[in-house]
Amino acid sequence: MPLFSQLPTPEVLQWLSAGRLASRFHRAIRLWVLLSRFYGVGRNWATELPQRFNYGAVRDRLFAPTHPKSDRLSAEEITSTCADIT
């Protein structure tokens, strides 16, 4: 499996945002983080996650332990119950 070794340069972020970096900057950053965590050089999740992983396995690596565990909550419900909002 090829490794993802790209730095978050403007060109890479432009590509991840499908050419709309100004309006999709946060999305491009999130995609870059996920790509680097799944396929990045060095410590990545490839050896830590099961071969067939689910949302819960990824959620536990992305969010604080106090983050709600349900995948059926709306964004508003998660925001209102998560204790780590700053």
N, C-alpha and C positions, 0 to 999 in steps of 0.2 A: 504494500500500500504506500503510495507516495505521501510524503510529509508536507504539511503546509508550513512554509517558512517565510511568508510574506510579512513585512512590517506594515503597519497601518498608514501607508503613505497616501497622499491625496489621490493618486492614480488607482490604488487598490480600493480605497473607499468609494471612489467614483464608480468603479466596476461593480462593487457590492450593492451600490444604490441604484443600479440600472440607469446610470447617467443623470440621476436627479439628486446629487449630493446635498444641495442646499435644503431640500425639503425632506430628505430621508437620511440625514446625518446620523441620528440616534440608531436607526435601523441598521445602517452600515456598520456602525461600531459594534452593535450587538452581534451581527453576523460574523464580524471579524473575530470577536472574542470566542464565539462558539466554534468557528473553524480552527482557531489556534488551540482550543481545549480538546477538541476531538482528534485533530490530525497534526498538531503542532510538534515542533522539534523540542526535545527535552521532556519534561514531565507533562504528560497529557493523560486524558482519560481512557485511552485505548486499552491500557492494561488493567484499569480499575473497574470499568463497566463490563457487565456481561455482554456476550456477543449479540444478544437480542435484548436491548435495554428499553425501558419505558420512560415516560415523563417523570415518574417519581424518582427514579435513579438519578436523572439529570437535575431535577428540582433540588434534591438534597445537596448537590454540589454547588448550585448557583445561589441559593438563598440561605438565610440564617436559620438555625434550628427552631426559632420561634415563628417562622413563616407558616401560615396555614397549610395543611397537608392535602386538603381536598382539591381535586382537579375539576370540581363542578361549581366552584364559587365564581361569581362575577368579579370583574376588576374592582368594583366598588366595595364588595364584601371583603375581598383580600386587603384592600387599602384600609378599611375600617378596623380589621382585626389584627393586622400585622403590627407587632410592637416595635419593629426596627425602622419605622419611617422617620426620616430626619428632614 
